[in-house]
């Protein structure tokens, strides 16, 4: 699941609730020149 928290892009696994975020200096998903999907979480 992708969402924003405190203006920071967060990705959370729906199965284990692990969260991943990138520092603001690396830019957001829509700000990157070549944005690609690197994985898909599939809830069972």
C-alpha distance matrix in Angstrom:
0.0 3.8 6.6 10.3 12.4 16.1 15.8 13.8 10.7 8.2 5.6 5.2 6.4 6.6 10.2 11.6 9.5 10.4 9.4 10.4 11.8 14.7 17.9 18.9 21.7 19.6 18.3 15.1 13.6 15.9 18.8 19.1 21.9 20.5 16.7 15.7 12.9 13.5 11.4 9.4 8.0 10.2 10.4 14.2
3.8 0.0 3.8 7.2 10.0 13.4 12.5 10.6 7.2 5.8 4.6 6.5 9.1 10.1 13.7 14.4 11.9 12.0 9.7 9.6 9.8 12.2 15.1 15.5 18.5 16.5 14.8 11.5 10.2 12.5 15.3 15.9 19.0 18.0 14.4 14.2 12.1 13.2 12.2 11.1 10.7 13.4 14.1 17.9
6.6 3.8 0.0 3.8 6.7 10.1 9.4 8.3 6.0 5.4 6.5 8.3 11.5 12.2 15.9 16.2 13.0 13.3 10.6 10.7 10.0 12.3 14.4 14.4 17.8 16.5 14.6 11.3 11.1 12.9 15.3 16.8 20.1 19.8 16.4 16.9 15.4 16.6 15.9 14.9 14.3 16.8 17.0 20.6
10.3 7.2 3.8 0.0 3.8 6.6 5.7 5.3 4.6 5.7 8.6 10.7 14.4 15.4 18.9 18.7 15.2 15.1 11.7 11.4 9.5 11.2 12.4 11.8 15.5 15.0 12.9 10.1 11.1 12.6 14.3 16.3 19.9 20.3 17.2 18.5 17.6 18.7 18.6 18.1 17.7 20.4 20.6 24.3
12.4 10.0 6.7 3.8 0.0 3.8 5.3 5.2 6.6 6.7 10.1 11.5 15.2 16.3 19.5 18.7 14.9 14.7 11.4 11.6 9.8 11.7 12.3 12.0 15.8 16.0 14.6 12.5 14.2 15.9 17.0 19.0 22.7 23.3 20.4 21.6 20.6 21.3 21.0 20.6 19.7 22.5 22.2 25.7
16.1 13.4 10.1 6.6 3.8 0.0 3.8 5.5 8.5 9.7 13.4 15.0 18.8 20.1 23.1 22.0 18.2 17.8 14.3 14.1 11.5 12.6 11.9 11.0 14.8 15.9 14.5 13.1 15.6 16.9 17.3 19.6 23.3 24.5 22.0 23.7 23.2 23.9 24.1 24.0 23.3 26.2 26.0 29.5
15.8 12.5 9.4 5.7 5.3 3.8 0.0 3.8 6.7 9.3 12.9 15.4 19.2 20.7 23.9 23.2 19.6 18.8 15.1 14.1 11.1 11.3 10.7 8.8 12.5 13.4 11.4 9.9 12.5 13.4 13.7 16.2 19.8 21.3 18.9 21.0 21.0 22.1 22.7 22.8 22.8 25.8 26.1 29.8
13.8 10.6 8.3 5.3 5.2 5.5 3.8 0.0 3.8 6.2 10.0 12.7 16.4 18.4 21.4 20.5 17.0 15.8 12.0 10.5 7.2 7.6 7.6 6.9 10.7 10.9 9.5 8.1 10.6 12.5 12.8 14.6 18.4 19.3 16.8 18.6 18.4 19.0 19.7 20.1 20.1 23.4 23.9 27.6
10.7 7.2 6.0 4.6 6.6 8.5 6.7 3.8 0.0 3.8 6.9 10.2 13.7 15.8 18.9 18.4 15.3 14.0 10.4 8.7 6.0 6.9 8.6 8.5 11.8 10.7 9.1 6.6 7.9 10.4 11.5 12.8 16.5 16.8 13.9 15.3 14.8 15.5 16.1 16.4 16.7 19.9 20.8 24.5
8.2 5.8 5.4 5.7 6.7 9.7 9.3 6.2 3.8 0.0 3.8 6.5 10.2 12.4 15.4 14.6 11.5 10.3 6.7 5.8 4.7 7.6 10.1 11.2 14.3 13.0 12.2 9.8 10.4 13.4 14.8 15.5 19.1 18.8 15.6 16.0 14.7 14.8 14.6 14.6 14.1 17.4 17.9 21.5
5.6 4.6 6.5 8.6 10.1 13.4 12.9 10.0 6.9 3.8 0.0 3.8 6.9 9.5 12.3 12.0 9.4 8.2 5.6 5.1 6.3 9.3 12.6 14.1 16.8 14.8 14.2 11.7 11.1 14.3 16.2 16.2 19.4 18.4 14.9 14.5 12.4 12.1 11.2 11.0 10.4 13.7 14.5 18.1
5.2 6.5 8.3 10.7 11.5 15.0 15.4 12.7 10.2 6.5 3.8 0.0 3.8 6.2 8.8 8.4 5.7 5.5 4.4 6.4 8.8 12.4 15.5 17.3 20.1 18.3 17.9 15.4 14.8 17.9 20.0 19.9 23.1 21.8 18.2 17.3 14.7 14.0 12.2 11.3 9.3 12.2 12.1 15.5
6.4 9.1 11.5 14.4 15.2 18.8 19.2 16.4 13.7 10.2 6.9 3.8 0.0 3.8 5.5 5.7 4.9 5.3 6.6 8.7 11.9 15.2 18.6 20.7 23.2 20.9 20.8 18.4 17.2 20.3 22.6 22.1 25.0 23.1 19.6 17.9 14.8 13.7 11.0 9.6 6.8 9.3 9.0 12.2
6.6 10.1 12.2 15.4 16.3 20.1 20.7 18.4 15.8 12.4 9.5 6.2 3.8 0.0 3.8 6.0 5.5 8.0 9.5 12.1 15.0 18.4 21.7 23.4 26.2 24.1 23.6 20.8 19.5 22.2 24.8 24.7 27.5 25.6 21.9 20.2 16.9 16.3 13.2 10.8 7.4 8.4 6.7 9.8
10.2 13.7 15.9 18.9 19.5 23.1 23.9 21.4 18.9 15.4 12.3 8.8 5.5 3.8 0.0 3.8 5.9 8.2 11.0 13.8 17.1 20.5 23.8 26.0 28.6 26.4 26.3 23.8 22.4 25.4 27.9 27.4 30.0 27.9 24.4 22.3 18.8 17.6 14.2 12.1 8.4 8.7 6.6 8.5
11.6 14.4 16.2 18.7 18.7 22.0 23.2 20.5 18.4 14.6 12.0 8.4 5.7 6.0 3.8 0.0 3.9 5.5 9.0 12.1 15.6 19.1 22.2 24.7 27.2 25.3 25.6 23.5 22.7 25.9 28.0 27.5 30.3 28.4 25.0 23.2 20.0 18.3 15.4 14.1 10.7 11.9 10.4 12.1
9.5 11.9 13.0 15.2 14.9 18.2 19.6 17.0 15.3 11.5 9.4 5.7 4.9 5.5 5.9 3.9 0.0 3.8 6.3 9.8 13.0 16.7 19.5 21.8 24.5 23.0 23.0 20.9 20.4 23.6 25.6 25.5 28.6 27.1 23.7 22.4 19.4 18.2 15.7 14.5 11.4 13.2 11.8 14.2
10.4 12.0 13.3 15.1 14.7 17.8 18.8 15.8 14.0 10.3 8.2 5.5 5.3 8.0 8.2 5.5 3.8 0.0 3.8 6.9 10.4 13.9 16.8 19.5 21.9 20.2 20.8 19.1 18.9 22.3 23.9 23.4 26.6 25.1 21.9 20.7 18.0 16.3 14.3 14.0 11.6 14.2 13.8 16.4
9.4 9.7 10.6 11.7 11.4 14.3 15.1 12.0 10.4 6.7 5.6 4.4 6.6 9.5 11.0 9.0 6.3 3.8 0.0 3.8 6.8 10.5 13.3 15.8 18.4 16.9 17.3 15.6 15.8 19.2 20.6 20.4 23.7 22.7 19.5 18.9 16.7 15.4 14.2 14.2 12.6 15.6 15.6 18.7
10.4 9.6 10.7 11.4 11.6 14.1 14.1 10.5 8.7 5.8 5.1 6.4 8.7 12.1 13.8 12.1 9.8 6.9 3.8 0.0 3.8 7.1 10.2 12.9 15.1 13.3 14.0 12.8 13.1 16.7 17.6 17.2 20.5 19.5 16.6 16.3 14.7 13.3 12.9 13.8 13.2 16.7 17.5 20.8
11.8 9.8 10.0 9.5 9.8 11.5 11.1 7.2 6.0 4.7 6.3 8.8 11.9 15.0 17.1 15.6 13.0 10.4 6.8 3.8 0.0 3.8 6.7 9.2 11.6 10.2 10.7 9.7 10.9 14.4 14.8 14.7 18.3 18.0 15.3 15.9 15.0 14.3 14.7 15.9 15.8 19.4 20.3 23.8
14.7 12.2 12.3 11.2 11.7 12.6 11.3 7.6 6.9 7.6 9.3 12.4 15.2 18.4 20.5 19.1 16.7 13.9 10.5 7.1 3.8 0.0 3.8 6.4 8.1 6.5 7.6 7.8 9.8 13.0 12.5 12.3 15.8 15.9 13.9 15.1 15.1 14.5 15.9 17.6 18.2 22.0 23.3 26.8
17.9 15.1 14.4 12.4 12.3 11.9 10.7 7.6 8.6 10.1 12.6 15.5 18.6 21.7 23.8 22.2 19.5 16.8 13.3 10.2 6.7 3.8 0.0 3.8 5.4 5.7 7.3 8.8 11.7 14.4 13.0 13.3 16.8 17.7 16.2 18.0 18.5 18.0 19.6 21.4 22.0 25.7 26.9 30.4
18.9 15.5 14.4 11.8 12.0 11.0 8.8 6.9 8.5 11.2 14.1 17.3 20.7 23.4 26.0 24.7 21.8 19.5 15.8 12.9 9.2 6.4 3.8 0.0 3.8 5.4 5.4 7.1 10.8 12.5 10.8 11.9 15.4 17.0 15.8 18.2 19.2 19.5 21.2 22.8 23.6 27.2 28.5 32.2
21.7 18.5 17.8 15.5 15.8 14.8 12.5 10.7 11.8 14.3 16.8 20.1 23.2 26.2 28.6 27.2 24.5 21.9 18.4 15.1 11.6 8.1 5.4 3.8 0.0 3.8 5.5 8.8 12.1 13.6 11.0 11.4 14.4 16.2 15.8 18.5 20.0 20.0 22.3 24.4 25.6 29.3 30.9 34.5
19.6 16.5 16.5 15.0 16.0 15.9 13.4 10.9 10.7 13.0 14.8 18.3 20.9 24.1 26.4 25.3 23.0 20.2 16.9 13.3 10.2 6.5 5.7 5.4 3.8 0.0 3.8 6.9 9.4 11.5 9.2 8.6 11.7 12.9 12.4 14.8 16.4 16.4 18.9 21.2 22.7 26.4 28.3 31.9
18.3 14.8 14.6 12.9 14.6 14.5 11.4 9.5 9.1 12.2 14.2 17.9 20.8 23.6 26.3 25.6 23.0 20.8 17.3 14.0 10.7 7.6 7.3 5.4 5.5 3.8 0.0 3.8 6.8 8.2 5.9 6.6 10.0 11.8 10.9 13.9 15.6 16.4 18.7 20.6 22.2 25.7 27.6 31.3
15.1 11.5 11.3 10.1 12.5 13.1 9.9 8.1 6.6 9.8 11.7 15.4 18.4 20.8 23.8 23.5 20.9 19.1 15.6 12.8 9.7 7.8 8.8 7.1 8.8 6.9 3.8 0.0 3.8 5.6 5.2 6.6 10.3 11.5 9.5 12.2 13.4 14.7 16.7 18.0 19.5 22.9 24.6 28.4
13.6 10.2 11.1 11.1 14.2 15.6 12.5 10.6 7.9 10.4 11.1 14.8 17.2 19.5 22.4 22.7 20.4 18.9 15.8 13.1 10.9 9.8 11.7 10.8 12.1 9.4 6.8 3.8 0.0 3.8 5.5 5.7 9.0 9.2 6.5 8.9 10.0 12.0 13.9 15.1 17.1 20.3 22.4 26.1
15.9 12.5 12.9 12.6 15.9 16.9 13.4 12.5 10.4 13.4 14.3 17.9 20.3 22.2 25.4 25.9 23.6 22.3 19.2 16.7 14.4 13.0 14.4 12.5 13.6 11.5 8.2 5.6 3.8 0.0 3.8 5.7 8.1 9.2 7.3 10.5 12.1 14.7 16.8 17.7 19.8 22.7 24.8 28.4
18.8 15.3 15.3 14.3 17.0 17.3 13.7 12.8 11.5 14.8 16.2 20.0 22.6 24.8 27.9 28.0 25.6 23.9 20.6 17.6 14.8 12.5 13.0 10.8 11.0 9.2 5.9 5.2 5.5 3.8 0.0 3.8 6.5 9.0 8.4 12.0 14.3 16.4 18.9 20.3 22.5 25.7 27.8 31.5
19.1 15.9 16.8 16.3 19.0 19.6 16.2 14.6 12.8 15.5 16.2 19.9 22.1 24.7 27.4 27.5 25.5 23.4 20.4 17.2 14.7 12.3 13.3 11.9 11.4 8.6 6.6 6.6 5.7 5.7 3.8 0.0 3.8 5.6 5.7 9.4 12.2 13.9 16.9 18.9 21.5 24.7 27.2 30.8
21.9 19.0 20.1 19.9 22.7 23.3 19.8 18.4 16.5 19.1 19.4 23.1 25.0 27.5 30.0 30.3 28.6 26.6 23.7 20.5 18.3 15.8 16.8 15.4 14.4 11.7 10.0 10.3 9.0 8.1 6.5 3.8 0.0 3.8 6.2 9.7 13.2 15.1 18.4 20.5 23.5 26.5 29.3 32.7
20.5 18.0 19.8 20.3 23.3 24.5 21.3 19.3 16.8 18.8 18.4 21.8 23.1 25.6 27.9 28.4 27.1 25.1 22.7 19.5 18.0 15.9 17.7 17.0 16.2 12.9 11.8 11.5 9.2 9.2 9.0 5.6 3.8 0.0 3.8 6.4 10.1 11.9 15.3 17.7 20.9 23.8 26.9 30.1
16.7 14.4 16.4 17.2 20.4 22.0 18.9 16.8 13.9 15.6 14.9 18.2 19.6 21.9 24.4 25.0 23.7 21.9 19.5 16.6 15.3 13.9 16.2 15.8 15.8 12.4 10.9 9.5 6.5 7.3 8.4 5.7 6.2 3.8 0.0 3.8 7.0 9.3 12.4 14.3 17.4 20.4 23.3 26.6
15.7 14.2 16.9 18.5 21.6 23.7 21.0 18.6 15.3 16.0 14.5 17.3 17.9 20.2 22.3 23.2 22.4 20.7 18.9 16.3 15.9 15.1 18.0 18.2 18.5 14.8 13.9 12.2 8.9 10.5 12.0 9.4 9.7 6.4 3.8 0.0 3.8 6.1 9.2 11.4 14.8 17.6 20.8 23.9
12.9 12.1 15.4 17.6 20.6 23.2 21.0 18.4 14.8 14.7 12.4 14.7 14.8 16.9 18.8 20.0 19.4 18.0 16.7 14.7 15.0 15.1 18.5 19.2 20.0 16.4 15.6 13.4 10.0 12.1 14.3 12.2 13.2 10.1 7.0 3.8 0.0 3.8 5.8 7.6 11.1 13.8 17.0 20.1
13.5 13.2 16.6 18.7 21.3 23.9 22.1 19.0 15.5 14.8 12.1 14.0 13.7 16.3 17.6 18.3 18.2 16.3 15.4 13.3 14.3 14.5 18.0 19.5 20.0 16.4 16.4 14.7 12.0 14.7 16.4 13.9 15.1 11.9 9.3 6.1 3.8 0.0 3.8 7.2 10.4 13.4 16.7 19.5
11.4 12.2 15.9 18.6 21.0 24.1 22.7 19.7 16.1 14.6 11.2 12.2 11.0 13.2 14.2 15.4 15.7 14.3 14.2 12.9 14.7 15.9 19.6 21.2 22.3 18.9 18.7 16.7 13.9 16.8 18.9 16.9 18.4 15.3 12.4 9.2 5.8 3.8 0.0 3.8 6.8 9.7 13.0 15.7
9.4 11.1 14.9 18.1 20.6 24.0 22.8 20.1 16.4 14.6 11.0 11.3 9.6 10.8 12.1 14.1 14.5 14.0 14.2 13.8 15.9 17.6 21.4 22.8 24.4 21.2 20.6 18.0 15.1 17.7 20.3 18.9 20.5 17.7 14.3 11.4 7.6 7.2 3.8 0.0 3.8 6.3 9.7 12.6
8.0 10.7 14.3 17.7 19.7 23.3 22.8 20.1 16.7 14.1 10.4 9.3 6.8 7.4 8.4 10.7 11.4 11.6 12.6 13.2 15.8 18.2 22.0 23.6 25.6 22.7 22.2 19.5 17.1 19.8 22.5 21.5 23.5 20.9 17.4 14.8 11.1 10.4 6.8 3.8 0.0 3.8 6.4 9.5
10.2 13.4 16.8 20.4 22.5 26.2 25.8 23.4 19.9 17.4 13.7 12.2 9.3 8.4 8.7 11.9 13.2 14.2 15.6 16.7 19.4 22.0 25.7 27.2 29.3 26.4 25.7 22.9 20.3 22.7 25.7 24.7 26.5 23.8 20.4 17.6 13.8 13.4 9.7 6.3 3.8 0.0 3.8 6.3
10.4 14.1 17.0 20.6 22.2 26.0 26.1 23.9 20.8 17.9 14.5 12.1 9.0 6.7 6.6 10.4 11.8 13.8 15.6 17.5 20.3 23.3 26.9 28.5 30.9 28.3 27.6 24.6 22.4 24.8 27.8 27.2 29.3 26.9 23.3 20.8 17.0 16.7 13.0 9.7 6.4 3.8 0.0 3.8
14.2 17.9 20.6 24.3 25.7 29.5 29.8 27.6 24.5 21.5 18.1 15.5 12.2 9.8 8.5 12.1 14.2 16.4 18.7 20.8 23.8 26.8 30.4 32.2 34.5 31.9 31.3 28.4 26.1 28.4 31.5 30.8 32.7 30.1 26.6 23.9 20.1 19.5 15.7 12.6 9.5 6.3 3.8 0.0
